[in-house]
Amino acid sequence: QGLAAAAEGVVVLSIIRDVFSREQQVQALAWYGVATSVPPAVAPVLGAYIYLWFGWRMTFIVLAAVALVAGTLIAWGVPESRRTAPAGGGIGAVVAGYGSLLGNWNYLRHVLIGGAAVAVQYVFATGGPFVVVEHFRLPVTYFGYLQALLVGCFVAGSLVAGRHVRGLGAHRILGIGVVAFVAGAVLLLACHGLGRETPWSFTVALAFIAFALGPVFATVPMLTLDATGVDTGAAAAFLIAGEMGIGSLGALLVGALYDGTSQPMVLSLAALSAVMVTAFMLRRK
């Protein structure tokens, strides 16, 4: 599953890069974000009913059927998008390509922005249930509703990014996402620091952050690949690996700081907002 997911993450970005124009890439990435955000919200509910009605083994049968349908559609409906022959050189060329990326600050800063956005999802998945159930003493069902609300906010942010990219441009769309992210993090930090934290303030702040992820995920891949002259596949692979690595660090951070309160999650999101805004501001032409 890990190998398949890695291939999907790299190849999808490469295909979008090959097939669409600059503005269309943001729109395609926005819809891609919507498509990948809805299943995590629906799957737990669907999986619960599959388990209740048919037993746990049916889950694997359903997933196998979905994979078979997806594979068939890819084989029949997705032609080769690359217009030039693949570059040769073997492992040495691959290593050299990754080395050039490590020296490209404009590329790396976009990887940091994307990584901070991915880390938000990891932080919420790790710390969110404990904050909702143990800190705020809310029913478990509230967490499900909260997750559905945040997915809706993310979808809204993605659609806004896709709709307005032609008029505002990718950099401004990304700026809107960064500002919304910082606004949510500041609201979280302020309410927590002043002792005025409530489930409502917590939800509103996370809604800002979830909305912000839409513009960020819709623009970061394109801007990241624009910042490099190496092979698109290598640049996309390094981007995905960097995002997943930073996201994992976010999950480890909120887990290591766990104290039964919302503070680890609040501080982790505040730190991620600082990383995101710093990387966005330190731009080199």
Phi, psi and chi 1 to 4 in degrees:
 res  aa     phi    psi   chi1   chi2   chi3   chi4
   1 GLN       -  -39.2  -73.1 -179.2  -16.5      -
   2 GLY   -64.6  -43.2      -      -      -      -
   3 LEU   -63.2  -42.2  -69.4  172.8      -      -
   4 ALA   -65.6  -41.7      -      -      -      -
   5 ALA   -64.9  -37.4      -      -      -      -
   6 ALA   -63.8  -43.0      -      -      -      -
   7 ALA   -63.1  -43.5      -      -      -      -
   8 GLU   -60.0  -46.4  177.1  -89.3  -24.3      -
   9 GLY   -61.6  -39.5      -      -      -      -
  10 VAL   -76.5  -46.4  173.4      -      -      -
  11 VAL   -69.0  -38.5  172.6      -      -      -
  12 VAL   -60.4  -45.5  166.1      -      -      -
  13 LEU   -62.3  -40.0  -65.7 -176.1      -      -
  14 SER   -65.4  -42.0  -60.7      -      -      -
  15 ILE   -64.7  -45.8  -68.2  176.1      -      -
  16 ILE   -59.1  -41.4  -70.1  175.1      -      -
  17 ARG   -62.4  -40.2  178.5   77.7  166.8  176.1
  18 ASP   -75.3  -36.0  -68.5  -19.0      -      -
  19 VAL   -90.8  -37.0  171.2      -      -      -
  20 PHE  -105.3  154.9  -63.5  104.4      -      -
  21 SER   -72.6  176.7   65.5      -      -      -
  22 ARG   -58.3  -52.3 -177.0  178.7  176.6   84.2
  23 GLU   -67.7  -37.3  -70.8   77.6   13.2      -
  24 GLN   -66.3  -27.5  -71.0  175.6  -30.3      -
  25 GLN   -62.3  -42.5  -72.8  176.1   31.6      -
  26 VAL   -63.7  -42.5  174.9      -      -      -
  27 GLN   -63.7  -42.4  -65.4  174.0  -29.9      -
  28 ALA   -64.7  -41.9      -      -      -      -
  29 LEU   -66.5  -33.7  -72.3  166.0      -      -
  30 ALA   -63.9  -45.7      -      -      -      -
  31 TRP   -68.8  -34.5  -79.3  107.5      -      -
  32 TYR   -61.7  -41.0  175.9   57.1      -      -
  33 GLY   -63.1  -40.8      -      -      -      -
  34 VAL   -62.6  -45.0  170.8      -      -      -
  35 ALA   -63.6  -34.0      -      -      -      -
  36 THR   -89.0  -10.5   54.4      -      -      -
  37 SER   -93.9  -28.1   65.0      -      -      -
  38 VAL   -69.6  -46.3  172.1      -      -      -
  39 PRO   -55.7  -42.4  -28.3   36.5      -      -
  40 PRO   -61.0  -25.4  -25.5   36.1      -      -
  41 ALA   -80.7  -34.4      -      -      -      -
  42 VAL   -86.6  -34.5  175.6      -      -      -
  43 ALA   -57.6  -43.5      -      -      -      -
  44 PRO   -60.2  -39.1  -25.4   36.4      -      -
  45 VAL   -68.6  -47.4  177.4      -      -      -
  46 LEU   -61.9  -42.4  179.8   61.5      -      -
  47 GLY   -62.8  -36.2      -      -      -      -
  48 ALA   -63.9  -43.0      -      -      -      -
  49 TYR   -69.2  -38.4  -78.1  109.1      -      -
  50 ILE   -60.0  -42.4  -69.1  174.3      -      -
  51 TYR   -63.5  -45.0  168.3   74.3      -      -
  52 LEU   -67.5  -38.7  -69.6  174.8      -      -
  53 TRP   -86.2  -36.7  -67.6  -18.1      -      -
  54 PHE  -125.2   -8.2  -55.1  105.1      -      -
  55 GLY    94.8  164.5      -      -      -      -
  56 TRP   -70.7  -25.8   62.6  -89.8      -      -
  57 ARG   -65.9  -28.5  -68.1  178.0  178.8   82.9
  58 MET   -63.4  -25.8 -178.4   57.9   67.4      -
  59 THR   -56.9  -44.7  -57.9      -      -      -
  60 PHE   -70.6  -34.6  -62.5  101.0      -      -
  61 ILE   -65.3  -42.9  -62.7  175.0      -      -
  62 VAL   -63.2  -44.3  170.7      -      -      -
  63 LEU   -63.9  -39.7  -69.8  175.9      -      -
  64 ALA   -63.2  -39.5      -      -      -      -
  65 ALA   -64.8  -42.5      -      -      -      -
  66 VAL   -61.8  -42.8  170.7      -      -      -
  67 ALA   -63.6  -39.3      -      -      -      -
  68 LEU   -64.5  -44.1 -179.4   62.0      -      -
  69 VAL   -63.1  -45.6  171.3      -      -      -
  70 ALA   -62.3  -43.9      -      -      -      -
  71 GLY   -62.4  -39.4      -      -      -      -
  72 THR   -64.7  -44.3  -57.5      -      -      -
  73 LEU   -63.4  -38.4  -68.7  174.7      -      -
  74 ILE   -66.1  -44.0  -69.1  169.8      -      -
  75 ALA   -63.9  -36.2      -      -      -      -
  76 TRP   -91.3  -30.3  -75.3   -4.3      -      -
  77 GLY  -117.1   -0.6      -      -      -      -
  78 VAL  -119.8   95.9 -177.2      -      -      -
  79 PRO   -75.2  168.3   28.7  -34.7      -      -
  80 GLU   -62.2  127.1  175.6   57.8   55.3      -
  81 SER   -97.2  -15.8   62.1      -      -      -
  82 ARG   -74.3  131.1 -173.4  163.2 -173.4  159.2
  83 ARG   -92.9  -15.3  -61.1 -179.0 -179.4   88.3
  84 THR  -121.3  162.3   59.3      -      -      -
  85 ALA   -69.4  146.0      -      -      -      -
  86 PRO   -60.6  143.1  -20.4   31.5      -      -
  87 ALA   -71.2  141.9      -      -      -      -
  88 GLY   -90.2 -168.7      -      -      -      -
  89 GLY   119.2  -16.8      -      -      -      -
  90 GLY    69.3 -154.5      -      -      -      -
  91 ILE   -62.2  -37.3  -62.7  -62.2      -      -
  92 GLY   -59.5  -41.1      -      -      -      -
  93 ALA   -67.5  -37.1      -      -      -      -
  94 VAL   -64.1  -46.5  172.7      -      -      -
  95 VAL   -62.4  -41.4  173.3      -      -      -
  96 ALA   -62.9  -38.8      -      -      -      -
  97 GLY   -63.5  -43.5      -      -      -      -
  98 TYR   -66.0  -35.7  -72.4  140.0      -      -
  99 GLY   -62.9  -39.5      -      -      -      -
 100 SER   -65.9  -31.2   67.6      -      -      -
 101 LEU   -67.8  -36.2  -64.9  174.4      -      -
 102 LEU   -65.4  -21.8  -71.3  172.5      -      -
 103 GLY   -98.2    7.5      -      -      -      -
 104 ASN  -107.2   97.7 -174.3  -22.1      -      -
 105 TRP   -64.0  -39.9  166.2 -114.3      -      -
 106 ASN   -62.1  -34.2 -160.3   33.3      -      -
 107 TYR   -70.9  -48.0  174.9   86.8      -      -
 108 LEU   -64.4  -34.5  -67.9  177.1      -      -
 109 ARG   -67.3  -33.1   74.3 -173.9 -172.4   92.2
 110 HIS   -72.1  -32.7  -74.3  101.0      -      -
 111 VAL   -63.1  -39.9  173.7      -      -      -
 112 LEU   -63.3  -41.6  -74.7  174.1      -      -
 113 ILE   -63.3  -48.0  -65.8  173.0      -      -
 114 GLY   -63.3  -38.6      -      -      -      -
 115 GLY   -64.7  -39.8      -      -      -      -
 116 ALA   -62.7  -38.0      -      -      -      -
 117 ALA   -67.0  -42.0      -      -      -      -
 118 VAL   -65.0  -39.5  170.9      -      -      -
 119 ALA   -61.2  -31.2      -      -      -      -
 120 VAL   -57.6  -44.8  170.3      -      -      -
 121 GLN   -63.3  -40.4  -61.2  172.8  -55.8      -
 122 TYR   -67.5  -41.0  -77.8   51.0      -      -
 123 VAL   -63.7  -43.8  166.0      -      -      -
 124 PHE   -65.6  -42.8  176.9   74.8      -      -
 125 ALA   -64.8  -33.3      -      -      -      -
 126 THR   -81.8  -47.0  -55.4      -      -      -
 127 GLY   -99.8  -22.8      -      -      -      -
 128 GLY   -57.3  -48.8      -      -      -      -
 129 PRO   -59.1  -38.1  -24.2   34.6      -      -
 130 PHE   -68.8  -39.3  -65.9   97.7      -      -
 131 VAL   -64.7  -44.8  173.7      -      -      -
 132 VAL   -68.4  -48.0  169.0      -      -      -
 133 VAL   -85.5  -44.3  176.6      -      -      -
 134 GLU   -91.2  -38.6  -65.5 -172.2    4.3      -
 135 HIS   -81.6  -50.5  178.1   61.6      -      -
 136 PHE   -88.8   -8.3  -71.8  125.6      -      -
 137 ARG    59.2   42.8  -54.9  -68.8 -178.2 -177.2
 138 LEU  -100.7  156.6  -65.4  171.9      -      -
 139 PRO   -61.0  153.1  -19.2   30.7      -      -
 140 VAL   -59.4  -32.0  175.9      -      -      -
 141 THR   -62.2  -27.0   52.6      -      -      -
 142 TYR   -62.2  -37.2 -179.3   87.8      -      -
 143 PHE   -63.1  -38.3 -179.1   76.6      -      -
 144 GLY   -62.7  -44.0      -      -      -      -
 145 TYR   -64.4  -39.5  -65.3  135.4      -      -
 146 LEU   -62.9  -43.5  174.5   61.4      -      -
 147 GLN   -62.4  -41.3 -173.5  173.6   12.6      -
 148 ALA   -63.9  -40.6      -      -      -      -
 149 LEU   -62.2  -43.2  171.9   65.1      -      -
 150 LEU   -67.0  -37.2  -62.6 -176.6      -      -
 151 VAL   -61.5  -41.9  169.4      -      -      -
 152 GLY   -61.3  -40.4      -      -      -      -
 153 CYS   -65.2  -40.1  -67.9      -      -      -
 154 PHE   -63.5  -43.7  172.6   77.1      -      -
 155 VAL   -60.5  -42.5  169.6      -      -      -
 156 ALA   -61.1  -44.3      -      -      -      -
 157 GLY   -62.7  -39.5      -      -      -      -
 158 SER   -64.3  -43.6  -60.5      -      -      -
 159 LEU   -67.2  -38.4  -64.3  178.3      -      -
 160 VAL   -62.3  -43.3  167.4      -      -      -
 161 ALA   -61.6  -45.6      -      -      -      -
 162 GLY   -65.6  -33.6      -      -      -      -
 163 ARG   -75.2  -35.4 -179.2  176.6 -179.8   83.5
 164 HIS  -106.9    5.7  -65.2  -73.7      -      -
 165 VAL   -66.2  -33.5   64.3      -      -      -
 166 ARG   -65.2  -36.8  -69.0 -177.0 -178.8  -86.8
 167 GLY   -83.9  -34.3      -      -      -      -
 168 LEU  -100.7  -28.0  -62.8  176.9      -      -
 169 GLY    89.1  157.2      -      -      -      -
 170 ALA   -65.8  -38.9      -      -      -      -
 171 HIS   -65.5  -40.5  -77.2  -72.5      -      -
 172 ARG   -69.2  -38.0  -70.3 -175.6  178.3  178.4
 173 ILE   -61.4  -43.1  -67.8  -66.3      -      -
 174 LEU   -62.5  -39.7  176.5   58.1      -      -
 175 GLY   -60.2  -39.4      -      -      -      -
 176 ILE   -61.4  -42.6  -68.6  172.8      -      -
 177 GLY   -63.0  -42.1      -      -      -      -
 178 VAL   -64.2  -43.1  172.3      -      -      -
 179 VAL   -63.0  -44.3  169.4      -      -      -
 180 ALA   -64.1  -37.9      -      -      -      -
 181 PHE   -62.7  -48.2 -170.4  104.9      -      -
 182 VAL   -63.5  -39.0  172.9      -      -      -
 183 ALA   -60.0  -44.4      -      -      -      -
 184 GLY   -65.1  -41.4      -      -      -      -
 185 ALA   -66.4  -40.0      -      -      -      -
 186 VAL   -65.5  -40.4  168.9      -      -      -
 187 LEU   -62.9  -43.4  177.7   59.0      -      -
 188 LEU   -58.7  -49.1  -89.5  178.8      -      -
 189 LEU   -65.2  -41.1 -161.3   58.1      -      -
 190 ALA   -66.2  -47.4      -      -      -      -
 191 CYS   -62.9  -39.3  -67.9      -      -      -
 192 HIS   -68.5  -43.3  178.9   76.3      -      -
 193 GLY   -68.1  -33.0      -      -      -      -
 194 LEU   -88.3   -1.2  -64.1  174.1      -      -
 195 GLY    72.2   22.9      -      -      -      -
 196 ARG  -112.5   26.9  -63.3 -177.8  178.2  -86.1
 197 GLU   -75.3  128.0 -172.0  178.1   57.9      -
 198 THR  -133.8  165.7   65.6      -      -      -
 199 PRO   -57.5  -34.2  -27.9   36.1      -      -
 200 TRP   -69.2  -45.1  -73.0  108.0      -      -
 201 SER   -65.4  -37.5   67.1      -      -      -
 202 PHE   -62.1  -43.7 -174.4   75.4      -      -
 203 THR   -66.9  -45.1  -59.8      -      -      -
 204 VAL   -62.0  -44.0  170.9      -      -      -
 205 ALA   -62.1  -44.5      -      -      -      -
 206 LEU   -66.7  -30.6  -70.2 -178.4      -      -
 207 ALA   -64.2  -41.5      -      -      -      -
 208 PHE   -59.1  -45.9  -90.9   96.5      -      -
 209 ILE   -66.7  -42.1  -66.4  175.3      -      -
 210 ALA   -63.5  -41.8      -      -      -      -
 211 PHE   -60.5  -40.2  177.1   88.0      -      -
 212 ALA   -62.6  -33.0      -      -      -      -
 213 LEU   -64.1  -27.1  -63.3 -175.8      -      -
 214 GLY   -59.7  -59.0      -      -      -      -
 215 PRO   -60.2  -35.5  -24.2   33.4      -      -
 216 VAL   -65.2  -51.6  171.2      -      -      -
 217 PHE   -68.6  -24.3  -76.9  128.8      -      -
 218 ALA   -77.4  -21.9      -      -      -      -
 219 THR  -113.9  -31.8   55.7      -      -      -
 220 VAL   -58.8  -45.9  160.2      -      -      -
 221 PRO   -58.5  -44.7  -26.1   36.4      -      -
 222 MET   -65.3  -45.9 -175.9 -162.9   71.6      -
 223 LEU   -65.7  -34.2  -66.2  173.9      -      -
 224 THR   -65.7  -46.2  -54.7      -      -      -
 225 LEU   -70.1  -29.2  -61.0 -177.0      -      -
 226 ASP   -64.8  -26.7  -82.1  -10.3      -      -
 227 ALA   -82.4    1.5      -      -      -      -
 228 THR  -132.2  153.1  175.3      -      -      -
 229 GLY  -107.4    2.9      -      -      -      -
 230 VAL   -81.9  177.7  -56.6      -      -      -
 231 ASP   -54.4  135.9  178.9   72.3      -      -
 232 THR   -58.9  -39.7  -60.1      -      -      -
 233 GLY   -61.2  -44.1      -      -      -      -
 234 ALA   -64.9  -43.1      -      -      -      -
 235 ALA   -64.9  -40.4      -      -      -      -
 236 ALA   -67.3  -40.0      -      -      -      -
 237 ALA   -64.1  -43.9      -      -      -      -
 238 PHE   -65.1  -37.9 -163.8   91.7      -      -
 239 LEU   -62.1  -49.4  168.6   62.7      -      -
 240 ILE   -62.5  -44.2  -62.3  -62.0      -      -
 241 ALA   -62.8  -41.3      -      -      -      -
 242 GLY   -64.5  -42.6      -      -      -      -
 243 GLU   -63.7  -44.9  -71.4 -179.2  -21.4      -
 244 MET   -66.5  -37.0  -65.9  -62.2  103.9      -
 245 GLY   -64.9  -46.1      -      -      -      -
 246 ILE   -65.5  -39.3  -63.7  171.8      -      -
 247 GLY   -61.1  -39.9      -      -      -      -
 248 SER   -64.6  -37.9  -60.8      -      -      -
 249 LEU   -63.5  -37.5  -68.6  176.6      -      -
 250 GLY   -62.1  -42.8      -      -      -      -
 251 ALA   -64.4  -41.6      -      -      -      -
 252 LEU   -63.9  -38.4  -70.9  172.2      -      -
 253 LEU   -64.2  -50.1  177.4   63.1      -      -
 254 VAL   -68.0  -29.7   74.0      -      -      -
 255 GLY   -72.5  -40.5      -      -      -      -
 256 ALA   -67.9  -30.9      -      -      -      -
 257 LEU   -90.0    1.9  -62.6  176.7      -      -
 258 TYR   -56.7  128.7  174.6   71.8      -      -
 259 ASP  -138.3   14.3   60.2   -1.3      -      -
 260 GLY    86.7    0.1      -      -      -      -
 261 THR  -117.8 -177.0   71.9      -      -      -
 262 SER   -84.6   -6.0   63.4      -      -      -
 263 GLN   -58.3  -45.3 -179.2  167.2  -64.0      -
 264 PRO   -57.9  -41.5  -25.0   35.4      -      -
 265 MET   -69.2  -41.8 -172.0  170.7  172.7      -
 266 VAL   -62.5  -47.3  170.7      -      -      -
 267 LEU   -67.0  -36.9  -66.3  179.9      -      -
 268 SER   -64.7  -44.3  -62.6      -      -      -
 269 LEU   -67.3  -35.6  -67.9  175.3      -      -
 270 ALA   -64.6  -41.7      -      -      -      -
 271 ALA   -64.1  -40.4      -      -      -      -
 272 LEU   -66.1  -36.9  -68.4  172.6      -      -
 273 SER   -65.8  -35.9   71.5      -      -      -
 274 ALA   -65.2  -42.1      -      -      -      -
 275 VAL   -61.6  -44.5  170.0      -      -      -
 276 MET   -64.9  -48.0 -176.1  176.6  -70.1      -
 277 VAL   -69.8  -34.2   73.0      -      -      -
 278 THR   -65.9  -46.0  -59.0      -      -      -
 279 ALA   -64.4  -34.5      -      -      -      -
 280 PHE   -70.2  -38.6  179.1   78.7      -      -
 281 MET   -77.0  -34.8  -63.9  -64.3  -67.0      -
 282 LEU   -82.4   74.7  -64.6  179.3      -      -
 283 ARG  -104.0  132.0  177.7 -176.1  177.2 -173.1
 284 ARG  -111.8  130.2  -66.1  179.6 -174.5  175.6
 285 LYS   -80.3      -  -64.1 -175.3  178.6  179.2
